[in-house]
Amino acid sequence: MKLLNIAFIGFVLCFVSSMAVAQEPPSLETFNSPDDAFQFIYPENYQLLVGDRILKATQGRHLAIPVCDFATALVCVIYPFDDVENTRFEAAGFSVDAGRGSNAEAECLAYSDRFSREHGDQVQPSSITINGLIFRYAAVKKTVAGHLQSLYLYRSFQKEHCYELRIAVSLSDESGTPMSSLPPDSEAENARQSLRLILSSFAFK
């Protein structure tokens, strides 16, 4: 609980500063996993999805690549989307996933179940600390025709389980311009920074 209290203070300070132009910061909720393994803080105006709602709920606009994976996500938080013009932003979400069936610590932290199949040796995980706990971090991209998703992954092995925290941000491009040639999208970056605040509040119990 001490870690969550510290994270709560940090979350509020960061969120208030990021919402400096707004009159009031959003109210916050705390999610506790059903098995009491972990918890995190999120703004109440963000959509919280668990169970079959991850599959059935709308995760964004014109979404080609879901930001939360129904097959592995234990819980998902969807960034609220404003229908802003002149943006390629489709959707963004934070989720806590079961690590793709990897129950061995070394395989979990090396992402061997994911990268051996999808990326070979192209991605080398690095260490990052969240609330005093070391996670293995990796960033990858998914693409389909006219769509790009950036995935920011954070893994930890706890109590014989592999946990993967994910921030996913999806973009579209209807112009046919190669994604690598397009400038950054400010709405997508705002979503990523906001979801990083949720990530920073995460703590195992």
N, C-alpha and C positions, 0 to 999 in steps of 0.2 A: 504493500500500500504506500510505503514511503516513496517508491519510485514513481508511482502514479501521481502522488501529490506534487512532486517536483515537476513532473511532466505537465500537469494541469496548469501550474503557474506559468511555465514556459509557453505552453500553448496559448493561454489567454493573452500574454504580453505580445507574442508574435502575431496572433490573429488581430488584436486591436490595432497594432501598428500597420498591418497589411490592409486594414479596412478604415484607414485614417480619414478617407473622404466620406465615409458613411456616418450617419448620426449615431447609431448604436451597433455594437458588435452582436452577432447572433448568439442566442442561448446555446448552451452546450449540453450534450448527453454523454453518458458513459455506457459503453457496451461491455458486458461481461459474457464470456463464452459459456454455453450451457454446461460444459464440463469443468468450469471454473479454472481453466488453464491460463487464460490471458484476458486482458482488457485494454481498451483504448477510448479516447475521447473524440467526439465528432460534433459538428454543428447540427442542431436539430432540423435545420432546413435542408440538409442533405438526406438523400433517400437511403435508408438502411435496408439491405436485402439479405435474407437468410432462407435456406431451404429451397423449395421450388420457385420462390419468387425471383431468385437469381436468374432462372430460365425464362420466366414469364413476364417479368417487368420490363418496361422500356428503359434502355440504358443510354440513350442519346438520340440524335437525329441522323437519319440516313446511314445508320451504322452498318458497316460491312464486317468489322471485326469486333466482337463483344469485348468490353473492357474487363468483365468478370467471367471466369470460366466455371460453368455450372458443374463440370465433372470434378473439379478440385477445390473450389472455393468453399470455405466454411462460413464466411460472412463477407459482405461487399457493401461499400459505401459509394454512392454515385454523386459526382459533383453536379450541382444544379446548373442546368443549361438555360441561358437567356438566348432568345432568338435574335442574335446579333448579326447584322449584315456584314459582308466583306470579311468573313472569317472562314477558314477551312476546318475549324474545330468541330469535331463530331461528338466526342464523349470523353469522359475521364472517370477513373474509379480507383479506390483503394480496396484491396482485399487481403484476407488472410487465407492462405491455401494449405492443403495437405500436400506435402512434397512429392507428388507424382509416384507414390508407391515405394519411395526410397526410405527404408527403415534402418539402413546402416549409416552411421554418422559420417564416415569418410566419403561415401558416395553422395550423401545429402549435401555436404558443405562444398564438394567439388562440382556440384551440378552435373554429375556424370550421367544421370538419367535423362537430363534435358539436352545438354550440349553434344553428347556423343551421337545423338540421333539428328539434331537439327543444325548444329554449327561446327561440329568437329572440334578442332583446337583453336578456333578463331577467337573465342572469348575466354579470358583468364579472370576468374573472380578475385576480388580484393577484399580486405577487411575494413569494416566500418563499425563504429560504436553507436548504439542507440540506448539511451538510459543506462549506461554502464555495462551493457552486454554487447559482446562482439558478434556481429553478423557477417556473413560472406555476401558481398554485393556484386551484381553483374547487371549490365544493361544490354538489351538486345532489341531488334526491330523485326516486326512482321509486316509483310506487304501482300496486298492483292491488287488487282487492277484499279488504279485510281485512288488507293487508300493506303495509309501508313499508320502503324501503331508502334509507339515507343514504350518499351517495358523496362521498368526499374525494379530489380529483384533483390530481396534481402532474406537470406536463409539462416536458420538457427536450428540446432538439434537439441530438443528438450524432452526429458522423460520418455526416451525411446521413440520420439516422433520427430519427423522432419517438417518444420514449418517454413513456409515461404510467404513473406509479405510482398505485395506487389502494388506498384503504381503504374497504371496503364493510361496512356493518352493517345486518342485516335484522331487522325486528320483525313480529310478528303481533298481531292483535286480533280475538278471537272474540266479543267482547261487542257489537260493532256501534257502539261509541263512536267518534266522529270522532277520527282520529289527532291532530289539532291540540289536542284537549281532554285528551289523556292525559298523565300526569306522566312525567318521564324514567325510563328503566329502568336500574337500577344495574348489572345484569349486562352490558347492552349498552355502557354507558359504560366499564366495566372492560375489555371487549374492545377498544374503540376506543383506549384509552390504551395497552394492551399492544401493539397493532399499530403505533402511532405510534413505539414504541421500535424496531421492525424498520425502519420507514421512516427513522429517524434514523441507522441503521447503513449505509444504502445509499450506494454509491460507484461511479462509473464508473472504469474502469481506464485 
